[in-house]
Each structure stands twice: as structure tokens, then as C-alpha cells.
Amino acid sequence: MEKDGVTNFNLDYFIRLVKIAQAADKERDQRLEKEKIIKSGIHSRF
């Protein structure tokens, strides 16, 4: 019985880590997209 509890805990923990990683990736992608827009705006002025 305890083994199942440990497995469920590990699975829940793993799922939380995946969600955190996905959120971090999304945030990074949005930041990169913003930087790309800013850089393209700067290049177009020169």
C-alpha cells in the first residue's frame, strides 16, 4: 500500500515540475519574442 502512495506522490511531483518547466518556457519565449520585436524596430531606424 505504501508503495502506491510513494508512486502517486512522485507522479504528482513530476507533473508539477513539468508544469513549472512549461510555464518557464512560455515566459522565456514571450520575452525572446519581445526582444526580437524591439531589435527589429531598432534595426529599421538605422
PESUL-V544317 format. One record per run of one state. SS is the DSSP state (hx for helix, st for strand, lp for the rest). FROM is the first residue (numbers start at 0). LEN is the number of residues. If there is no record, write none. Layout:
SS,FROM,LEN  SS,FROM,LEN
//
This chain:
lp,0,1  hx,1,44  lp,45,1
//
